[in-house]
Amino acid sequence: MENTELLSKKRRRKETQKIVFEKLSGAMEDYKKDLKEKKLITYLKKVSKTLAADIIKATANKNGKSKKAKKKNEATEALQAVELFSAPLV
């Protein structure tokens, strides 16, 4: 199960990276004249990779899918279960 989650996360990151690269390259058309095209593409790839990683992290934190949040939820559920079983029956 973890393997499929990892693959989908990588796939989402790569798709996000492609989208960011396309948008940035479209916005930076004017700079193609000043810089060599290879240099510009290299810079755009680096920037799009960083931005895509940050976007994925931000959306994961927003949706509550971060590992820390999962661990906290599991710990609270375990505590509630223990409290439920330790409570006296009335």
C-alpha positions as CSV (number, residue, x, y, z in Angstrom):
1,M,0.0,0.0,0.0
2,E,2.8,2.4,0.8
3,N,4.3,1.6,-2.6
4,T,1.2,2.8,-4.4
5,E,1.1,5.9,-2.3
6,L,4.7,6.7,-3.1
7,L,4.2,6.2,-6.8
8,S,1.1,8.4,-6.9
9,K,3.0,11.1,-4.8
10,K,5.9,11.0,-7.3
11,R,3.5,11.1,-10.2
12,R,1.7,14.1,-8.7
13,R,5.0,15.9,-8.1
14,K,6.1,15.3,-11.7
15,E,2.8,16.4,-13.2
16,T,2.9,19.5,-11.0
17,Q,6.5,20.2,-12.1
18,K,5.5,20.0,-15.8
19,I,2.6,22.4,-15.3
20,V,4.8,24.9,-13.4
21,F,7.5,24.6,-16.1
22,E,5.1,25.2,-18.9
23,K,3.6,28.3,-17.2
24,L,7.0,29.7,-16.3
25,S,8.4,29.1,-19.7
26,G,5.4,30.9,-21.2
27,A,5.8,33.8,-18.9
28,M,9.6,34.1,-19.5
29,E,9.4,34.3,-23.3
30,D,11.0,37.8,-23.2
31,Y,14.2,36.5,-21.5
32,K,14.9,34.0,-24.3
33,K,16.5,36.8,-26.2
34,D,18.8,37.8,-23.3
35,L,19.8,34.3,-22.1
36,K,20.8,31.3,-24.1
37,E,17.9,28.9,-24.4
38,K,19.7,26.0,-22.7
39,K,20.5,28.1,-19.7
40,L,17.0,29.4,-19.4
41,I,15.5,25.9,-19.6
42,T,18.0,24.7,-17.0
43,Y,17.0,27.5,-14.6
44,L,13.3,26.9,-15.3
45,K,13.6,23.2,-14.6
46,K,15.3,23.8,-11.2
47,V,12.8,26.4,-10.2
48,S,9.8,24.3,-11.3
49,K,11.2,21.3,-9.4
50,T,11.5,23.4,-6.2
51,L,8.1,25.0,-6.6
52,A,6.4,21.7,-7.3
53,A,7.8,20.2,-4.2
54,D,6.6,23.1,-2.1
55,I,3.2,23.0,-3.7
56,I,2.8,19.3,-2.9
57,K,3.9,19.9,0.7
58,A,1.5,22.8,1.1
59,T,-1.5,20.9,-0.3
60,A,-0.6,17.8,1.9
61,N,-0.5,20.0,5.0
62,K,-3.7,21.7,4.0
63,N,-5.5,18.4,3.4
64,G,-4.1,17.0,6.7
65,K,-2.3,14.2,4.9
66,S,1.0,14.9,6.5
67,K,2.7,12.0,8.4
68,K,2.7,14.0,11.7
69,A,-1.0,14.6,11.5
70,K,-1.7,10.9,10.8
71,K,0.4,9.9,13.8
72,K,-1.3,12.4,16.1
73,N,-4.7,11.1,14.9
74,E,-3.7,7.5,15.5
75,A,-2.4,8.4,19.0
76,T,-5.6,10.2,20.0
77,E,-7.7,7.3,18.7
78,A,-5.6,4.9,20.7
79,L,-6.0,7.0,23.9
80,Q,-9.7,7.3,23.4
81,A,-10.0,3.5,23.0
82,V,-8.0,2.9,26.2
83,E,-10.2,5.4,28.0
84,L,-13.3,3.7,26.7
85,F,-12.2,0.3,28.0
86,S,-10.9,1.6,31.3
87,A,-14.1,3.5,32.1
88,P,-16.3,1.8,34.7
89,L,-19.6,0.3,33.4
90,V,-22.6,2.0,34.9
